[in-house]
């Protein structure tokens, strides 16, 4: 597995949990889509983070390995 596969898997799992709370979980899990969707989400989160890093002169692309995963949603207090 590459860094692109794993760097933001925690974020992907959090988002998947939220999405599954909104839909019929049985449909998604019965077809085995959950892990595939989590990987797709993790890939796109990585791609987005790379895009942001390349736009920001303070963050070099090679420093992506230092960017932490988002494994829990920020609280209101952490966003203020």
Secondary structure, DSSP 8 states (H G I E B T S, - for coil): --HHHHTTHHHHHHHHHHHHTTS-HHHHHHTTHHHHHHHHHHHHHHHHHHHHHHH-TTS-GGGGGGS----S---TGGG-
